[in-house]
Structure formats: C-alpha cells, structure tokens
C-alpha cells in the first residue's frame, strides 16, 4: 500500500500560498486520475483507490502544517503502511521556484511540517518530493510562505504539474534511486 501525502494548510485563505505546494500538486494528481480528495478520517482529507495494482491513499492533513505528523501517524498505524511506501510532497524555501528534488531521507531542513512528521514517525527515513518556492530574504519567512503565489510563479508551477504527475506514477514501479536519477536533474 502506498501513502502519498501533500502538505499544506486547510482553508480558503491558504489555497494559493507557497506553503501549500503539497496540496496543490496532490489535487492535480487526483484530478488527473478522476478523483477528488474528499473523504475525512484522522484529521485528514483523503481518497483511496487502486493504482498500478496497489492500494493507494492520497492524504492532505487538515491539522495545519505544524501538526501534519498527527494525521500521518494515524493513517500509518490504521492502514499498517510501511515507511518505505510513503512519499511526502512539500514546499522548499532553499530551491528556486520551478525546481523539484526527490530525497530518500534527510532532515526537515527547518520545514515545520516535515519536522512534525519526523517526530510522529520517529524517523527521517521517508521519501519526499520537494517543490522549490524560492525565498525572498526581504520578507519574513512566515509571511513569505503564507503569501500568495505570483502570476509569474504560477506559470512556473504550471510547467511542473505533468512532471509531478509522472513522478507519482513512477513511484509505484521504480526503485527510488532510479526515480531520483530520472527526475532530479530536471
């Protein structure tokens, strides 16, 4: 069973903010597959379906970013999901907008959602897909990540949608090292 988690903050006021990259791309994937992430369980919105012959859960924790791990832990425990079958999609301040990076493990890099997941899963050894959002050092970090995405940045994000959909599809069938080799240079 695969668990693919998109990180973000719930609510209309956060819909088009930089911190909601995980929600944005998970919704795009669901839309591409003809699903809506609308079931509710364990402080999360989710959808479960069979993809590539394997049960899959798409999860958008509704606990706000800083408490994402609570919902993730509940899903992992209830559905008995192996840590190796988890992919977390999040924003990354340290990468330019329009860049992506797959990582098999690592620290949270100061990302509070990832920090909370690590705390609740008791490990840093889960796979992640990081979406670059750049960082304007002239703006307070909290204000920047919760700020609206500019028109110019939306165009760059739009260009990534098909790539991210392909990454998620390839997550089912490929060794993660091969997945990183295929996509991390783009």
C-alpha positions in Angstrom: 0.0 0.0 0.0 1.3 3.5 -0.9 0.6 6.6 1.1 1.2 9.9 -0.8 1.0 12.9 1.4 0.6 16.5 0.2 1.5 19.1 2.9 -0.4 22.4 3.2 -2.7 24.4 5.4 -6.5 23.9 5.2 -8.9 26.8 4.4 -9.6 29.2 1.6 -7.2 31.8 2.8 -4.3 29.4 2.3 -5.3 27.9 -1.1 -2.9 29.7 -3.3 0.0 30.2 -1.0 3.6 28.9 -1.4 3.3 26.7 1.7 0.5 24.7 0.0 2.6 23.1 -2.8 1.8 19.7 -1.4 -1.9 20.2 -1.5 -1.7 21.9 -5.0 0.2 19.0 -6.6 -1.8 16.2 -4.8 -5.0 17.8 -6.0 -3.6 18.0 -9.6 -2.7 14.3 -9.4 -6.1 13.3 -8.1 -7.8 15.4 -10.8 -5.7 13.7 -13.5 -6.9 10.4 -12.2 -10.5 11.5 -12.0 -10.7 11.6 -8.2 -11.5 14.2 -5.6 -9.7 14.1 -2.2 -12.8 14.4 -0.1 -13.1 11.6 2.4 -12.5 12.5 6.1 -10.6 10.5 8.6 -7.9 11.2 11.3 -7.8 14.9 10.8 -7.2 14.5 7.1 -8.8 14.6 3.7 -8.0 11.5 1.7 -9.0 9.3 -1.2 -8.1 5.6 -1.5 -8.1 3.7 -4.8 -6.2 1.0 -6.7 -3.3 2.3 -8.9 -0.9 0.1 -10.7 -2.5 -2.9 -8.9 -1.7 -1.4 -5.5 -4.0 0.2 -2.9 -3.1 3.9 -2.7 -4.1 6.7 -0.3 -3.7 10.3 -1.2 -3.7 12.4 2.1 -4.0 16.1 2.8 -3.6 16.5 6.6 -6.0 19.1 7.9 -4.2 19.8 11.1 -2.3 22.8 9.7 1.3 22.4 8.6 3.0 22.3 12.0 0.9 19.3 13.2 0.9 17.3 10.0 2.5 14.3 11.7 -0.5 13.7 13.8 -2.7 12.8 10.8 0.1 11.0 9.0 0.8 8.8 12.1 -2.9 7.9 12.4 -3.0 6.8 8.8 0.2 4.8 9.0 -1.0 3.0 12.1 -4.5 2.3 11.0 -3.6 1.1 7.5 -0.3 -0.5 8.6 1.7 1.3 6.0 5.4 0.6 5.7 7.6 3.8 5.9 9.2 2.8 2.6 5.8 3.2 0.9 5.4 6.8 1.9 6.0 9.8 -0.3 5.6 13.3 1.2 5.2 16.3 -1.2 6.2 19.7 0.3 7.5 23.2 -0.5 11.2 24.0 -0.1 12.5 27.5 0.5 16.0 26.6 -0.4 15.3 25.8 -4.0 14.3 28.1 -6.8 10.6 28.2 -7.9 10.0 25.7 -10.6 12.7 23.2 -9.4 12.0 19.8 -7.8 14.0 17.3 -5.9 13.4 13.8 -4.7 15.1 12.7 -1.5 15.1 9.3 0.1 15.7 10.6 3.6 17.2 13.5 5.4 16.5 16.3 7.9 13.4 18.5 7.8 15.6 21.5 6.7 13.6 23.7 9.1 10.3 22.8 7.5 7.8 22.5 10.3 5.5 20.1 8.6 8.4 17.7 7.9 9.7 18.2 11.4 6.4 17.2 12.9 6.1 14.1 10.6 9.6 13.1 11.7 8.6 13.5 15.3 5.5 11.4 15.0 7.0 8.7 12.8 10.2 8.6 14.9 12.3 8.6 11.7 13.7 10.8 9.0 13.7 7.8 6.6 10.7 8.5 4.5 10.8 9.6 0.9 10.0 13.2 -0.2 9.4 15.3 -3.2 10.4 18.9 -2.6 8.9 21.7 -4.7 11.0 24.8 -4.8 9.3 28.1 -3.8 12.5 30.3 -3.6 12.9 32.7 -0.7 12.7 36.4 -0.7 15.0 37.3 2.3 13.5 40.8 2.4 10.2 39.2 3.6 9.7 37.5 7.0 9.8 33.7 6.3 6.3 33.1 7.8 4.8 35.9 5.7 6.6 34.6 2.6 5.5 31.0 2.8 1.9 32.1 3.6 2.0 34.7 0.8 0.1 34.3 -2.4 1.8 32.8 -5.5 2.6 35.5 -8.1 1.3 35.2 -11.7 4.9 34.6 -12.9 5.5 31.9 -10.3 2.1 30.2 -11.1 3.3 29.8 -14.7 6.5 28.0 -13.5 4.4 25.8 -11.2 2.0 25.0 -14.0 5.0 23.7 -16.0 5.8 21.2 -13.2 2.4 19.6 -13.0 2.9 17.0 -15.6 6.3 16.1 -14.3 5.0 15.7 -10.7 2.1 13.5 -12.0 4.7 11.4 -13.8 6.9 11.2 -10.6 3.9 9.9 -8.6 3.0 7.4 -11.2 6.7 6.2 -11.4 6.8 5.9 -7.6 4.8 2.7 -7.9 7.1 0.9 -10.3 10.6 2.1 -9.9 13.4 1.8 -7.4 13.7 5.2 -5.7 17.3 5.6 -6.8 16.2 5.2 -10.4 13.4 7.7 -9.8 15.9 10.3 -8.4 18.2 9.7 -11.4 15.4 10.2 -13.8 13.9 13.4 -12.3 16.4 15.2 -10.0 18.4 16.7 -12.9 15.3 18.4 -14.5 
